[in-house]
Amino acid sequence: MKKLTNSALSLLAVFIIALLLNGPLKHLNPFPLLKNTRDDYYLVAGSSGLDPETFNKTSNYAYSEKDELGRSGQARATITSKDVFDSMNYRGQFKNGDNPSGYPEKNFKTRIHTTTGTYDGWFYNRSHLIADSLGGVAESYNAITGTRMQNVGNRSNTGGMQYIERKCTDYLKAHRSVKLYYQVTPYYRGDELIPRTVEVRALTSDGAIDEKVITYNTAKRIHD
């Protein structure tokens, strides 16, 4: 049996402590999260595969009901530049207690080395499925319990979900006649309350953006 690396041991220690302190995390198995972790926590996995005919022609947001375990499901939207501009200079706040499945009663802070410097802050975020910047609501059915790295990817906030969110937001600001077809799907294993990955599919009506992006809900290189 191969010895675990220091990074793997550190990550395991963090999760053991979390498991002892927070009941909801008992559904999360950390070991598979060490695999397939990409720099900045996202991977562009090809074209979106979306069919515009399955989306509304005008601005529209559709969220799934939570499942029997209280987990958020797929979210889909037709997003316009107006939606983006309306969201500027405003950030919706989650109500007290309105947390996505698996969110710990006691969040904890950590230090993580990233490609753009060291992050020092909260380990978990309420990570939007459809971003606030794209008009998504601050409600737990539009969020998952995501590591800070799944949410933003690095110290500069240019990876994770932020990679595709920022790309789409900037494009809609610059091309006001374009629509964005957007689909986000969290993937859970078994009865785990925290998804392993979140898949984002994004297609603009002019075809300039056409991507499927996988974000990895984990964190590596954790340091005290």
N, C-alpha and C positions, 0 to 999 in steps of 0.2 A: 504493500500500500504506500503510495507516494505521500510524502510529508506535505502538509498544508503550508502555503506561503504565509509570511507575516501579515500581508494584507487580508488573506482569507481568514486567518485566526482573529485579526482585529474585528473584521466584519461579523464573524461568528459570535464573538464576545458581546458586541453591541446588541445583536438580535437576541441572545440568551437573556441579557438584562431586560430588554424590552418585553420579552415573553413573560418574564416573571412579574413585571410591573403592569402589563396591559393585557387583559384577557383577550380582546379582539385579535391580537397578533398571533394567537395560537394556531390560526388557520394558515399562516404564512411559513413556507419552507424556504429558508434563505439560500440553500446550497445551489439550486439551479440558476439563481440570479447571478452567480459568479461567472457563468458561461455567456458567451456572445455579447459581452458588454463592449460597446463601441466607444471610441473617443467621442466626447460630447454627447453620448447617450442617445444617438439617433442614427438611423440608416435609411437612405433613400433607396427604396426597393423596387423601382420601376415606375411605370405610368399609373395613373389613378384607377383606370378601369371604370370610371363613373359614366353613367348615361344621363345626360342633361334632361332627357325626357322624363326621368323619374323624380325630378325636382320641380318645385313651384317656379313659375316664371317671374314672380316678384319676390320681394323680401319675405322670408319665412324661416321660422326656427321650430324644429320638432324634436322633442326629447322623449326617450323611453321611460316607462314606469319602472320603478325599482323592482327587482325580483324578490323571491321569497326570503332571501338572505339580506335584503336591504341594499343590494348592489346596483349601481348605476349601469345603464345599458347604452346602446348606440344613440348618438345624436346626429341630426342632419340639418343642414341649413342652405338656403339660397341667400347669399350675403351681397349687399350693394355697397358702393362707396358711401352712401348716406348713412348706412349702419355704422360704418367705421368712423366717420366724422362725428356722428352723434355720440359715440363712445369715448371720444377724446376728452381729456381733462375730467373724466368721471370714472370712478371705480366702485362697482357695487360691493357691498360688504355682506358676508355670510352672517346670518342670524346666529346668536349664541345657541350652541347645541345642535345646529343644523350641519352635521358633519357627514362626509361620505363614509361608506362602510370601511371598517378597519382603522379609522383615525384614532390614535391613542389618546387616552384620558390625560396622559402626561407626555407631551412631546419633549424631545431632548435636543440639545445642541451638539454640534460636532465640527470637526475640521476635516475638509476634504481637499486634497490637491487636485486641481483641474488643469486643463490645457492653457488656461489664461490666468492662473494664479490660484491662491488658496481661498476656498470658501470657508467662512466661519459663521455658523448660524444654525437655524432649525433644520433638523434632518428631514422632517415631513412637511409637505404643503398640502393645502386643498387645491389640487391641480385641476383647472377647468378642462372640460372636454372641448367645448367651443369657447375660445378665449374671450375674456372681457373686452379686449381690443377689437374683436370681431363681432361684438354685440351679444355675446353669451351672457346668461344671467348668473348671478351669485346665489345659486341654489344647489343643494347637495346632489340633486338628480343630474346636474350638469358638472359634476366633479368626481374625482377619485382621490384616494389617499396616495399621493405620489411623493417620491423622494424629491428633494430640492433639485437633484441632478436630472431626474425625469422631466421636471417642470421647465428648467432653464438651461441645463446642460453644462454650464461652466461659470466661472467667476464673472464673465462679461455678459452672461445671459443671452448667448447666441446659439445654444444647442438645445437638446431635448425638444419639448413642444414648442419652445420659442423659435426654433429654426424655421418651421413652416408657418407659424403664426405671424412672425415678423415679415416674412417674405410675402405672404398674402396681404397683410395690412398695408405694407408699403406700396404694393402694386395697385391695390384698389384706390389708394390716395392719389396715385399718379394717373390712373385711367378710370375716370369717373363713369364712363358708359358701360364698363365691364361688370359682369356678375361673377360671383364665385360660388361654385357648387362644392360643398364641404361635408365630409362624413367622418365621424370619429367613433372608433369602436374599442372599448377596453376588453382585454382578454384575460380571463381568470382560469385557474386550474382547480378542478374539483370544487370544494366548498370554501376555498380561500376567499377572504374578504378584500384583499388587495390585488389588483391585476398585475400580472407579470409584465405585460407590454400594453401599449396603447397604439393603435393604428390610425393614422390620419390619411385620408384621401382628399386631394384638393385639385380642382379643375376650374380654370377660368373660362368664360364664354368665348374668349378669343384664342384659347389653347396655349397661351404663353406660359401658364403654370399647369402642369399635368404630372402630379407626383403622388406616389404612395410612400408614406414615411412611417417607419416603425420607431417608437421611442421605448427605451428600456427602463423599467421601473426598479432601479437598483442604484447603488453607489459603491465605488471602489476607492482604494487608497485612503482609508479613514485613519486619522491620527488624533491622539489625545492633545 
